[in-house]
Amino acid sequence: MWYYSEMHNPDFLPYRRGKRRWGLLLLAAFTVLAILGLALFQIPRINRAVTWRMDIALTYARMLLHPVSKLPTPAVSVQSGGALATETPLPATETPEPTATPLYTPTPTLVPTPIPERVQLTPPAYDETSDKQDWNNCGPATLALYLRYYGWKGDQFDISDVIKPTKDDRNVNVDELVYYVRTQSGWLNAEFRVGGDLDTLKKLIAAGVPVMIEETFKTDRQYWPDDDRWAGHYLLVTGYDDAAQQFTVHDSEIGPNQKIPYAELDKNWQSFNRVYIMAFPAEMQSTLESVLGENWDVETNRQNTLKASEQETISDPENAFAWFNYGTNLTYFERYNDAALAYDTARTIGLPGRMLRYQFGPFISYFHSLRTDDLMALTKFALEITRTSEEAMLWRGWGFYRQGNKEDALNLFRAALKIQPEYQDAFYAIDYVTNN
C-alpha cells in the first residue's frame, strides 16, 4: 500500500522522471512533424493546395465577421439608355466634295490577303509542376510560357519576384507585364492595345504571334457568403479553327490546349476592354504594324476603342461592362466628368464584386471630377474585398488628401509601397503631399 501511494505521488522521483521523459518524447514528435510539414510545404503542388485553402478559410472568416455588401451604387439615380447626353461629341469625319475632273488616278482598293481557316502555334512543353500558376499568379505564369515561346529561359517566379513581390498581391496589370518584358527579358519587346476583336486575334496568330489577353471566368471557390465568384484571368491564345468556331488557349490554372468558342471568349474578354498583349522580337515589329494597321498607333487605337465602346452602350444599353469600358476609354482622354457618368451607369446596372480589384478608372475619374464621396465609398469597398490592393490604397490616400487629411493620406501611400516597393505613383504621391 505504501509502495502504490508513493508511485503515484507527484513528488516521487521515478514518477517525475517518467513524466519528463514522456514530455520530451512528445516535444520531439511535434518537432519532427513540424519539420516534415515545412519540408512538404516546399513542394509546389502541396504549397499551392494548402495556401489557397488557407486563404479561402481566412477570407471567409473575415467576411463573416465583417460582411461586405455589393459594390456601391451612385447616390444619384442614373438612367441607362445610350450614349451620354452631356458628353462632348467626337469630331465628325468630313467627306470632301469630289472635283469635276480628277487630278489623280485613285489607288485601287486592296483586298486583304485571306488568312488560313485554321492555325495552331506550338507553345513550349507544359510542365504542371513549374508551369501551373502559383497562388494569385496567373499573369506571371501566363507571361512566362509566352516568353518561352521565343526561347526565353525563366519561369513565373522570375517574373513575379519583380512585378509582384508580395505573394498576397491579387492583381498584376497589363502595363506591369509589358514593363517586365521591356526591361527584364533581354531581346524581346512588348506592346498592349485595347478594343481588340476576334479577327485581330486570328490575324496575329496567323502571323506567328501568340496573343495574351485578360478576361474573366467563374472561380469554383467561394471566398465569402454570397460571393459571385467572378474573377479576372489571363489566357495565352495560341490557335483558332473557323470550322469549329473556337480558339485554342493556354490556361495557367486548367492547363494547355483548352478550347473556347469564339462567342464565349469575346463575351469574357469584353469586361477588360478587350485588352491584348503582344510579345515579340524586334524583327517582327513590322509584321505587327502591318497586321494592326492604324491601331498600331496608340492614340488612334484609343480613339477607335472609344467609338466602339460608345456604340456598345447604344446597342446594348443594359450591359454594365459596355458602360464601364466607355468610362475607361473616356478616362484615357481625361474626359473625367463624362467618364464618371458612364461609371455611374455601370454601377447602377450592377458590377461584380471583384471589378475594382483589377481596374481603377472609376477612382481616377471620381477624383478628378471632384466626386470625393464616391471615390471614398469605392476605395473602401475595394479594400474590403482585396486588402492588399496598392491601387485602392493609393486612390483612397488621394481622397483623404482631398479632404485635408494628409496624415491618413501618407499612411496609405506608405502602405501601398509595402505591397509594391517599386510603385512609382506612391512615391510621387508621398513627395507631392509632403511638399504641398
MISEBA-54285 format. One line per field, with one value per residue (C-alpha): residue number from 1; x, y, z. Coordinates in nm, 4 decimals. Example, Ala and Ser with C-alpha at 12.3 -4.5 7.8 and 13.67 -1.06 7.14 Angstrom:
BEGIN
num: c(1 / 2)
X: c(1.2300 / 1.3670)
Y: c(-0.4500 / -0.1060)
Z: c(0.7800 / 0.7140)
***
This chain:
BEGIN
num: c(1 / 2 / 3 / 4 / 5 / 6 / 7 / 8 / 9 / 10 / 11 / 12 / 13 / 14 / 15 / 16 / 17 / 18 / 19 / 20 / 21 / 22 / 23 / 24 / 25 / 26 / 27 / 28 / 29 / 30 / 31 / 32 / 33 / 34 / 35 / 36 / 37 / 38 / 39 / 40 / 41 / 42 / 43 / 44 / 45 / 46 / 47 / 48 / 49 / 50 / 51 / 52 / 53 / 54 / 55 / 56 / 57 / 58 / 59 / 60 / 61 / 62 / 63 / 64 / 65 / 66 / 67 / 68 / 69 / 70 / 71 / 72 / 73 / 74 / 75 / 76 / 77 / 78 / 79 / 80 / 81 / 82 / 83 / 84 / 85 / 86 / 87 / 88 / 89 / 90 / 91 / 92 / 93 / 94 / 95 / 96 / 97 / 98 / 99 / 100 / 101 / 102 / 103 / 104 / 105 / 106 / 107 / 108 / 109 / 110 / 111 / 112 / 113 / 114 / 115 / 116 / 117 / 118 / 119 / 120 / 121 / 122 / 123 / 124 / 125 / 126 / 127 / 128 / 129 / 130 / 131 / 132 / 133 / 134 / 135 / 136 / 137 / 138 / 139 / 140 / 141 / 142 / 143 / 144 / 145 / 146 / 147 / 148 / 149 / 150 / 151 / 152 / 153 / 154 / 155 / 156 / 157 / 158 / 159 / 160 / 161 / 162 / 163 / 164 / 165 / 166 / 167 / 168 / 169 / 170 / 171 / 172 / 173 / 174 / 175 / 176 / 177 / 178 / 179 / 180 / 181 / 182 / 183 / 184 / 185 / 186 / 187 / 188 / 189 / 190 / 191 / 192 / 193 / 194 / 195 / 196 / 197 / 198 / 199 / 200 / 201 / 202 / 203 / 204 / 205 / 206 / 207 / 208 / 209 / 210 / 211 / 212 / 213 / 214 / 215 / 216 / 217 / 218 / 219 / 220 / 221 / 222 / 223 / 224 / 225 / 226 / 227 / 228 / 229 / 230 / 231 / 232 / 233 / 234 / 235 / 236 / 237 / 238 / 239 / 240 / 241 / 242 / 243 / 244 / 245 / 246 / 247 / 248 / 249 / 250 / 251 / 252 / 253 / 254 / 255 / 256 / 257 / 258 / 259 / 260 / 261 / 262 / 263 / 264 / 265 / 266 / 267 / 268 / 269 / 270 / 271 / 272 / 273 / 274 / 275 / 276 / 277 / 278 / 279 / 280 / 281 / 282 / 283 / 284 / 285 / 286 / 287 / 288 / 289 / 290 / 291 / 292 / 293 / 294 / 295 / 296 / 297 / 298 / 299 / 300 / 301 / 302 / 303 / 304 / 305 / 306 / 307 / 308 / 309 / 310 / 311 / 312 / 313 / 314 / 315 / 316 / 317 / 318 / 319 / 320 / 321 / 322 / 323 / 324 / 325 / 326 / 327 / 328 / 329 / 330 / 331 / 332 / 333 / 334 / 335 / 336 / 337 / 338 / 339 / 340 / 341 / 342 / 343 / 344 / 345 / 346 / 347 / 348 / 349 / 350 / 351 / 352 / 353 / 354 / 355 / 356 / 357 / 358 / 359 / 360 / 361 / 362 / 363 / 364 / 365 / 366 / 367 / 368 / 369 / 370 / 371 / 372 / 373 / 374 / 375 / 376 / 377 / 378 / 379 / 380 / 381 / 382 / 383 / 384 / 385 / 386 / 387 / 388 / 389 / 390 / 391 / 392 / 393 / 394 / 395 / 396 / 397 / 398 / 399 / 400 / 401 / 402 / 403 / 404 / 405 / 406 / 407 / 408 / 409 / 410 / 411 / 412 / 413 / 414 / 415 / 416 / 417 / 418 / 419 / 420 / 421 / 422 / 423 / 424 / 425 / 426 / 427 / 428 / 429 / 430 / 431 / 432 / 433 / 434 / 435 / 436)
X: c(0.0000 / 0.2857 / 0.4585 / 0.1462 / 0.0808 / 0.4414 / 0.4475 / 0.1541 / 0.2836 / 0.3966 / 0.6969 / 0.8163 / 1.1425 / 1.0817 / 0.7359 / 0.8807 / 1.1450 / 0.8867 / 0.6645 / 0.9605 / 1.0588 / 0.7087 / 0.7148 / 1.0449 / 0.9149 / 0.6041 / 0.8144 / 1.0433 / 0.7432 / 0.5902 / 0.9273 / 0.9643 / 0.6081 / 0.6694 / 0.9911 / 0.8179 / 0.5270 / 0.7611 / 0.9504 / 0.6280 / 0.5131 / 0.8121 / 0.6775 / 0.4987 / 0.1883 / 0.1389 / 0.2196 / -0.0468 / -0.3061 / -0.2519 / -0.2055 / -0.5242 / -0.7285 / -0.5884 / -0.6631 / -1.0236 / -1.0723 / -0.9206 / -1.1071 / -1.4364 / -1.3884 / -1.3006 / -1.6074 / -1.8312 / -1.7049 / -1.7161 / -1.9759 / -1.9320 / -2.2319 / -2.2424 / -2.0403 / -2.1876 / -2.4229 / -2.4069 / -2.6005 / -2.7838 / -3.0085 / -2.8788 / -3.0831 / -2.9195 / -3.0214 / -2.7411 / -2.4511 / -2.4156 / -2.6232 / -2.3704 / -2.0636 / -1.8629 / -1.9295 / -1.6367 / -1.5454 / -1.7241 / -1.5235 / -1.5869 / -1.6215 / -1.4744 / -1.6759 / -1.5492 / -1.3885 / -1.5309 / -1.2093 / -0.9954 / -0.6407 / -0.5068 / -0.5806 / -0.7432 / -0.5487 / -0.7363 / -0.8910 / -0.6650 / -0.8305 / -0.6752 / -0.4894 / -0.7141 / -0.5759 / -0.5967 / -0.9160 / -0.7166 / -0.3823 / -0.2251 / 0.1003 / 0.3044 / 0.3926 / 0.6718 / 0.6031 / 0.3876 / 0.5188 / 0.2439 / 0.4932 / 0.6524 / 0.4030 / 0.0753 / 0.0136 / 0.1067 / -0.1402 / -0.2623 / -0.0019 / -0.1854 / -0.0279 / 0.3368 / 0.2653 / 0.0991 / 0.3669 / 0.6421 / 0.5018 / 0.4550 / 0.8185 / 0.9485 / 0.7757 / 1.0639 / 1.3329 / 1.3420 / 1.4785 / 1.2851 / 0.9676 / 0.6721 / 0.8665 / 1.1374 / 0.8573 / 0.6542 / 0.9647 / 0.9984 / 0.6415 / 0.4575 / 0.6973 / 0.4100 / 0.2500 / -0.0832 / -0.0996 / -0.4085 / -0.3607 / -0.0949 / -0.1776 / -0.1032 / 0.1406 / 0.3373 / 0.3654 / 0.4785 / 0.7298 / 0.8819 / 0.9257 / 1.0820 / 1.3256 / 1.3976 / 1.3562 / 1.6596 / 1.5930 / 1.2112 / 0.9709 / 0.6021 / 0.3055 / -0.0549 / -0.3622 / -0.7306 / -1.0505 / -0.9377 / -1.1649 / -1.1653 / -1.0269 / -0.7281 / -0.6521 / -0.6704 / -0.4530 / -0.1828 / -0.1818 / -0.1687 / 0.1362 / 0.3066 / 0.2410 / 0.0557 / -0.1582 / -0.2093 / -0.5492 / -0.7143 / -1.0645 / -1.2970 / -1.4182 / -1.6188 / -1.3975 / -1.5115 / -1.4001 / -1.6416 / -1.4398 / -1.7260 / -2.1023 / -2.2858 / -1.9567 / -2.0458 / -1.7188 / -1.6439 / -1.2680 / -1.0127 / -0.7748 / -0.5052 / -0.5006 / -0.2468 / -0.4252 / -0.2245 / -0.4631 / -0.8017 / -1.0316 / -1.3034 / -1.4782 / -1.5132 / -1.5572 / -1.3141 / -0.9786 / -0.7060 / -0.5694 / -0.3155 / -0.4791 / -0.2283 / -0.4903 / -0.6519 / -0.3736 / -0.2670 / -0.4696 / -0.8075 / -1.0814 / -1.3003 / -1.5820 / -1.5369 / -1.8515 / -1.7610 / -1.4107 / -1.5387 / -1.8019 / -1.5481 / -1.2923 / -1.5294 / -1.5136 / -1.1462 / -1.1914 / -1.0698 / -0.7069 / -0.4365 / -0.0602 / 0.1872 / 0.5415 / 0.7789 / 1.1413 / 1.2406 / 1.2433 / 0.8696 / 0.7605 / 0.6947 / 0.4698 / 0.2691 / 0.2406 / 0.1018 / -0.1493 / -0.2754 / -0.2780 / -0.3920 / -0.4370 / -0.0599 / -0.0686 / -0.1649 / -0.3767 / -0.5643 / -0.6244 / -0.7730 / -0.9935 / -1.1202 / -1.1871 / -1.3712 / -1.6008 / -1.6577 / -1.7372 / -1.9757 / -2.1553 / -2.1874 / -2.3643 / -2.6182 / -2.6649 / -2.6651 / -2.7612 / -2.8148 / -2.4642 / -2.2662 / -1.9325 / -2.0074 / -2.0622 / -1.7571 / -1.5374 / -1.6830 / -1.5873 / -1.2372 / -1.1833 / -1.3162 / -1.0808 / -0.7854 / -0.8731 / -0.9149 / -1.2876 / -1.3403 / -1.6909 / -1.8272 / -1.6323 / -1.7814 / -2.1314 / -2.0530 / -1.9240 / -2.2376 / -2.4471 / -2.2314 / -2.2648 / -2.6411 / -2.6843 / -2.4583 / -2.0930 / -1.9182 / -1.7689 / -1.4082 / -1.4278 / -1.2227 / -0.9519 / -0.8405 / -0.9481 / -0.9157 / -1.0642 / -1.3508 / -1.1035 / -0.9293 / -1.2441 / -1.4216 / -1.1088 / -1.0628 / -1.4341 / -1.4269 / -1.6666 / -1.4714 / -1.7602 / -1.7883 / -1.4114 / -1.4046 / -1.7016 / -1.5475 / -1.1947 / -1.3334 / -1.5278 / -1.2287 / -1.0072 / -1.2734 / -1.2730 / -0.8963 / -0.6948 / -0.3675 / -0.4635 / -0.1918 / -0.4012 / -0.7015 / -0.4682 / -0.3189 / -0.6505 / -0.8040 / -0.4976 / -0.5671 / -0.9250 / -0.8015 / -0.5708 / -0.8651 / -1.0462 / -0.7489 / -0.6258 / -0.2575 / -0.1633 / -0.4014 / -0.3127 / 0.0595 / -0.0101 / -0.1967 / 0.0719 / 0.3325 / 0.1099 / 0.0899 / 0.4706 / 0.4750 / 0.2734 / 0.4732 / 0.8054 / 0.8624 / 0.5215 / 0.6202 / 0.2742 / 0.3029 / 0.6485 / 0.5089 / 0.2095 / 0.4291 / 0.6532 / 0.3585 / 0.1631 / 0.4744 / 0.5631 / 0.2184)
Y: c(0.0000 / 0.2321 / 0.1439 / 0.2129 / 0.5502 / 0.6613 / 0.5711 / 0.7986 / 1.0827 / 1.3658 / 1.4232 / 1.0619 / 1.0836 / 0.7955 / 0.9375 / 1.2793 / 1.1236 / 0.9200 / 1.2246 / 1.4308 / 1.1510 / 1.1421 / 1.5218 / 1.5096 / 1.2384 / 1.4430 / 1.7539 / 1.5561 / 1.4133 / 1.7585 / 1.8931 / 1.6122 / 1.6674 / 2.0438 / 1.9904 / 1.7343 / 1.9735 / 2.2567 / 2.0266 / 1.9115 / 2.2744 / 2.3459 / 2.1074 / 2.3390 / 2.1252 / 2.0879 / 2.4546 / 2.5615 / 2.3206 / 2.4289 / 2.8014 / 2.8658 / 2.6589 / 2.8597 / 3.1782 / 3.0749 / 2.9848 / 3.3085 / 3.5250 / 3.3521 / 3.4033 / 3.7701 / 3.8258 / 3.6551 / 3.8916 / 4.1960 / 4.1317 / 4.3217 / 4.4358 / 4.4581 / 4.7183 / 5.0580 / 5.2253 / 5.6026 / 5.8251 / 5.9871 / 5.7649 / 5.7145 / 5.6132 / 5.3969 / 5.4037 / 5.5018 / 5.7394 / 6.0180 / 6.3224 / 6.5539 / 6.4284 / 6.6291 / 6.4617 / 6.3199 / 6.5251 / 6.4053 / 6.2913 / 6.5263 / 6.3866 / 6.6323 / 6.7312 / 6.5486 / 6.7645 / 6.7645 / 6.6359 / 6.4035 / 6.5308 / 6.1836 / 5.8202 / 5.6722 / 5.3950 / 5.0693 / 4.9238 / 4.6499 / 4.3220 / 4.1817 / 3.8573 / 3.5938 / 3.4120 / 3.0344 / 2.8877 / 2.7101 / 2.7868 / 2.6210 / 2.7536 / 2.5279 / 2.6749 / 2.5220 / 2.1948 / 2.2400 / 2.1111 / 2.1038 / 2.1244 / 2.4507 / 2.5985 / 2.5644 / 2.9025 / 2.9599 / 3.1305 / 3.4606 / 3.4245 / 3.3774 / 3.6876 / 3.5911 / 3.2224 / 3.3018 / 3.5510 / 3.3008 / 3.0474 / 3.3235 / 3.4351 / 3.0803 / 3.0511 / 3.2703 / 3.0797 / 3.2848 / 3.0935 / 3.1550 / 3.0783 / 3.2505 / 3.3252 / 3.5170 / 3.7462 / 3.7664 / 3.8438 / 4.1666 / 4.2839 / 4.1077 / 4.0683 / 4.0367 / 3.6962 / 3.8219 / 4.0860 / 3.9700 / 4.1590 / 4.2256 / 4.4968 / 4.4682 / 4.7591 / 4.5758 / 4.2700 / 4.4845 / 4.6581 / 4.3232 / 4.2198 / 4.5507 / 4.5671 / 4.2081 / 3.9681 / 4.0664 / 4.0782 / 4.0811 / 4.3734 / 4.4004 / 4.6220 / 4.6210 / 4.7620 / 4.7781 / 4.7269 / 4.4054 / 4.1791 / 3.8172 / 3.8951 / 4.0737 / 3.7719 / 3.5405 / 3.7639 / 3.7871 / 3.4120 / 3.3560 / 3.5875 / 3.3615 / 3.5725 / 3.4218 / 3.6778 / 3.7235 / 3.8569 / 3.9454 / 3.8100 / 3.6796 / 3.3462 / 3.1992 / 3.0528 / 2.7308 / 2.8620 / 3.0668 / 3.3092 / 3.4653 / 3.4331 / 3.5459 / 3.5564 / 3.5973 / 3.4089 / 3.6473 / 3.6933 / 3.8182 / 3.5835 / 3.5862 / 3.3490 / 3.2867 / 3.2401 / 3.0061 / 2.8899 / 2.9145 / 2.6991 / 2.8651 / 2.5355 / 2.4598 / 2.8307 / 2.8072 / 2.9300 / 2.7211 / 2.8794 / 2.8058 / 2.8426 / 2.8586 / 2.7222 / 2.4455 / 2.3554 / 2.3869 / 2.3386 / 2.4376 / 2.5003 / 2.8102 / 2.9056 / 3.2372 / 3.3892 / 3.2815 / 3.4244 / 3.7563 / 3.7830 / 3.7170 / 3.9453 / 4.2439 / 4.3031 / 4.4026 / 4.6469 / 4.3679 / 4.4343 / 4.2254 / 4.1936 / 4.1133 / 3.9995 / 3.9771 / 4.0016 / 4.3302 / 4.1835 / 4.1056 / 4.4625 / 4.5433 / 4.2365 / 4.3571 / 4.7064 / 4.5572 / 4.3376 / 4.6130 / 4.8889 / 5.2167 / 5.0501 / 5.0244 / 5.3952 / 5.4150 / 5.7310 / 5.6075 / 5.2757 / 5.4557 / 5.6735 / 5.3688 / 5.1858 / 5.4863 / 5.4924 / 5.1175 / 5.1224 / 5.4146 / 5.2150 / 4.9186 / 5.1349 / 5.2208 / 4.8710 / 4.7028 / 4.9731 / 4.7300 / 4.5877 / 4.7146 / 4.6171 / 4.8246 / 5.1310 / 5.0523 / 5.0282 / 5.3523 / 5.5186 / 5.3732 / 5.4992 / 5.8445 / 5.8476 / 5.7863 / 6.1103 / 6.2924 / 6.3459 / 6.2781 / 6.4172 / 6.2131 / 5.9092 / 5.9389 / 5.9432 / 5.6307 / 5.4575 / 5.5698 / 5.3849 / 5.0717 / 5.0741 / 5.1258 / 4.8291 / 4.6228 / 4.5170 / 4.2120 / 4.2420 / 4.1998 / 4.4502 / 4.7135 / 4.4603 / 4.4789 / 4.8131 / 5.1568 / 5.4035 / 5.4927 / 5.6013 / 5.8330 / 5.9812 / 6.0425 / 6.2053 / 6.4423 / 6.5231 / 6.6229 / 6.3450 / 6.2551 / 6.0805 / 5.8320 / 5.7843 / 5.7106 / 5.4721 / 5.2734 / 5.2558 / 5.1453 / 4.8692 / 4.7692 / 4.7319 / 4.5281 / 4.2878 / 4.2999 / 4.4100 / 4.4161 / 4.6418 / 4.9049 / 5.0895 / 5.1216 / 5.2356 / 5.4997 / 5.6480 / 5.6305 / 5.8218 / 6.0860 / 6.1001 / 6.1723 / 6.4394 / 6.5981 / 6.6041 / 6.7776 / 6.4709 / 6.4498 / 6.2072 / 5.9311 / 6.0010 / 5.9467 / 5.6347 / 5.4803 / 5.5783 / 5.4097 / 5.1036 / 5.0782 / 5.0692 / 4.7744 / 4.5802 / 4.7004 / 4.8596 / 4.9977 / 5.1647 / 5.4951 / 5.6513 / 5.6087 / 5.7713 / 6.0655 / 6.0929 / 6.0966 / 6.3646 / 6.5775 / 6.5603 / 6.6142 / 6.9304 / 7.0806)
Z: c(0.0000 / 0.0810 / -0.2478 / -0.4556 / -0.2952 / -0.3339 / -0.7050 / -0.7713 / -0.5630 / -0.7993 / -0.5744 / -0.6109 / -0.8155 / -1.0628 / -1.1326 / -1.2153 / -1.4433 / -1.6321 / -1.6804 / -1.8074 / -2.0455 / -2.1979 / -2.2307 / -2.4173 / -2.6484 / -2.7285 / -2.7908 / -3.0219 / -3.2083 / -3.2572 / -3.3750 / -3.6300 / -3.7538 / -3.7841 / -3.9815 / -4.2029 / -4.2580 / -4.3537 / -4.5913 / -4.7578 / -4.7814 / -5.0071 / -5.2705 / -5.5207 / -5.5628 / -5.1868 / -5.1285 / -5.3793 / -5.2392 / -4.8793 / -4.9425 / -5.1373 / -4.8914 / -4.6025 / -4.7941 / -4.8542 / -4.4877 / -4.3581 / -4.6100 / -4.5369 / -4.1637 / -4.2139 / -4.4321 / -4.1769 / -3.9076 / -4.1361 / -4.4092 / -4.7365 / -4.9362 / -5.3130 / -5.4988 / -5.4022 / -5.6465 / -5.7020 / -5.4655 / -5.7583 / -5.9673 / -6.3212 / -6.6224 / -6.8873 / -7.2489 / -7.4817 / -7.5112 / -7.2560 / -7.3314 / -7.1665 / -7.3469 / -7.5920 / -7.9269 / -8.1174 / -8.4241 / -8.7334 / -9.0313 / -9.3201 / -9.6704 / -9.9252 / -10.2305 / -10.5415 / -10.8080 / -11.1596 / -11.3124 / -11.1020 / -11.0656 / -10.9933 / -11.0567 / -10.7469 / -10.5764 / -10.6215 / -10.3067 / -10.1808 / -10.0898 / -9.7708 / -9.8125 / -9.6587 / -9.3584 / -9.3184 / -9.1770 / -8.9085 / -8.7402 / -8.4379 / -8.2939 / -8.0696 / -7.7288 / -7.5204 / -7.3441 / -7.0347 / -6.7019 / -6.4405 / -6.1552 / -6.2686 / -6.5176 / -6.3296 / -6.1746 / -5.8152 / -5.5844 / -5.7392 / -6.0141 / -6.3442 / -6.5012 / -6.4408 / -6.5161 / -6.8495 / -6.9478 / -6.8640 / -7.1097 / -7.3678 / -7.3466 / -7.3592 / -7.6975 / -7.8183 / -7.6304 / -7.3086 / -7.0112 / -6.6929 / -6.5014 / -6.3397 / -6.0218 / -6.2085 / -6.3235 / -6.0024 / -5.7948 / -5.9949 / -6.0549 / -5.7701 / -5.4764 / -5.2282 / -5.2758 / -5.1421 / -5.4184 / -5.6081 / -5.9339 / -6.1961 / -6.4509 / -6.8223 / -6.8066 / -6.5347 / -6.7604 / -7.0534 / -6.8269 / -6.7334 / -7.0976 / -7.1943 / -6.9035 / -6.7992 / -7.0915 / -7.2990 / -7.6732 / -7.6594 / -7.6696 / -7.5821 / -7.6575 / -7.5478 / -7.7158 / -7.6257 / -7.8187 / -7.9832 / -8.1828 / -8.2918 / -8.6384 / -8.4850 / -8.2680 / -8.5674 / -8.7854 / -8.5183 / -8.4682 / -8.8439 / -8.8489 / -8.5945 / -8.2821 / -7.9841 / -7.8022 / -7.4277 / -7.3217 / -6.9925 / -6.9484 / -6.6813 / -6.5555 / -6.2685 / -5.9989 / -5.8338 / -5.4941 / -5.2858 / -5.0747 / -4.8764 / -4.8305 / -5.1458 / -5.3393 / -5.7082 / -5.7886 / -6.0782 / -6.1226 / -6.3729 / -6.5517 / -6.8206 / -7.1174 / -7.3929 / -7.7259 / -7.9486 / -8.2213 / -8.3879 / -8.6009 / -8.8084 / -8.8806 / -8.5099 / -8.4220 / -8.1345 / -8.0090 / -7.8510 / -7.5333 / -7.2651 / -6.9235 / -6.6365 / -6.3952 / -6.6022 / -6.8453 / -7.2097 / -7.5295 / -7.3911 / -7.6487 / -7.6087 / -7.8507 / -8.0288 / -7.8745 / -7.5209 / -7.5414 / -7.6764 / -7.4022 / -7.1261 / -7.2911 / -7.3047 / -6.9296 / -6.9642 / -7.2528 / -7.4854 / -7.3953 / -7.5612 / -7.5123 / -7.7861 / -7.7031 / -7.9968 / -8.1123 / -8.2781 / -8.6288 / -8.6029 / -8.5325 / -8.8989 / -8.9183 / -8.6190 / -8.7650 / -9.0847 / -8.9000 / -8.6697 / -8.9298 / -8.7795 / -8.4405 / -8.4094 / -8.3217 / -7.9539 / -7.9782 / -8.2844 / -8.1135 / -7.8142 / -8.0333 / -8.2210 / -7.8950 / -7.7522 / -8.0550 / -8.0385 / -7.6668 / -7.7173 / -7.9841 / -7.7492 / -7.4894 / -7.7602 / -7.8993 / -7.5567 / -7.3028 / -7.0123 / -7.0377 / -6.7378 / -6.8944 / -7.2054 / -6.9851 / -6.7745 / -7.0855 / -7.2138 / -6.8859 / -6.9037 / -7.2577 / -7.1669 / -6.8678 / -7.1004 / -7.2819 / -6.9480 / -7.0000 / -6.6329 / -6.5835 / -6.8746 / -6.7571 / -6.4077 / -6.5571 / -6.7600 / -6.4478 / -6.2640 / -6.5195 / -6.4959 / -6.1155 / -6.1354 / -6.3692 / -6.1443 / -6.1460 / -5.9960 / -5.6501 / -5.7628 / -6.0513 / -5.8691 / -5.7865 / -6.1493 / -6.2988 / -6.1443 / -6.3906 / -6.1531 / -5.8831 / -6.1304 / -6.2817 / -5.9487 / -5.8041 / -6.0967 / -6.1244 / -5.7534 / -5.6500 / -5.3391 / -5.1617 / -5.4480 / -5.4509 / -5.0777 / -5.0966 / -5.3821 / -5.2399 / -4.9025 / -5.0737 / -5.2882 / -4.9814 / -4.8015 / -5.0958 / -5.1562 / -4.8529 / -5.0486 / -5.3403 / -5.3701 / -5.6310 / -5.3995 / -5.1208 / -5.3471 / -5.4553 / -5.1086 / -4.9947 / -5.2592 / -5.1306 / -4.7789 / -4.9188 / -5.0979 / -4.7615 / -4.5994 / -4.4077 / -4.5006 / -4.2229 / -4.3340 / -4.6963 / -4.6307 / -4.4250 / -4.7172 / -4.9699 / -4.7493 / -4.7088 / -5.0886 / -5.1041 / -4.8647 / -5.1225 / -5.4235 / -5.3203 / -5.6723 / -5.7031 / -5.8622 / -5.8259 / -5.4479 / -5.4428 / -5.6386 / -5.4035 / -5.0934 / -5.2419 / -5.3546 / -5.0291 / -4.8165 / -5.0065 / -5.0567)
***
